[in-house]
Amino acid sequence: MQALLAGSADFATATDTPVVFAALRGLKPVVLASYSRYSLDMKVTVRNDRDIDPAIPASLKGKRIGTLLGTSGQYMLDRYLNMAGLKMTDIEVINMKPADLVTATATGELDGFAWTSRAARLASKQSNGNTITMNQDGFEKHFQSHQLLLTNETVVKERPEILKPAVQALLAAEDYMSKNANWPEQVTERTMTPVEEINKSVSAYEFQVRFDQRFLDDLVAEAEWAINNKLVPSPGGNLKGLMRGVVHDGPLKALRPDRVTI
């Protein structure tokens, strides 16, 4: 996204969290499509020797939990604690890169971390089974992460002809995936990741290109969270209008008007 905003790329992908932070800071990312979403792929993974009951989210109180600040990992952790009746100040939050989260938890430096389900599986392997994921019953109401295709204002103004084909490509990919159950095998060929690992990783995802009311509501809720936690200053004005302003739904509306309901 940094390359996109600097003008050295025409498109980029990101989750909603960095887009919200950028918009609140006065930057101008443009969301062309929300192409997938999940609630349960992000996990709170903890050591099973630290007096933490995975069935009781509130048992995280007082623990050292790592995540990468300014990302969906931090937002997910905050929402999980909120579900448990806790605040971020009730734990010790450690800012750490994703690869280091796994190692630090496996070695016992951290009590746990908030990151992806794949990281949770890696932590279990590295710790010889000494980690476990926290219960997520009902978490869908509290958290949803959106995967986005972005562009910038320069492209919208000066090269609008490339926007509709970009969205069409995502729609074609969605259609292909729905008709070919073996699509993860293509990812295996390109990433050298075992197909069973890919199937586990994508099992929590919903793949559909759309802009709906939940998407806009999630952007606004995340913006309010970032401001209330003093992660970014308030830009003033109407947050819903600001978040709606980053969405450029014209190309999707032209191709599939039924997929735009905000």
Secondary structure, DSSP 8 states (H G I E B T S, - for coil): -HHHHHTS-S-EEEEHHHHHHHHHTT--EEEEEEEEEESSSEEEEEETTSS--TT-GGGGTT-EEEE-TTSHHHHHHHHHHHHTT--GGGSEEEE--HHHHHHHHHHTSSSEEEEEHHHHHHHHHHTTS-EEE---TTGGGT--EEEEEEEEHHHHHH-GGGHHHHHHHHHHHHHHHHH-TTTHHHHHHHH---HHHHHHHHTT-EE---B-HHHHHHHHHHHHHHHHTTSS----S-HHHHHHHTB--HHHHHH-GGGB--
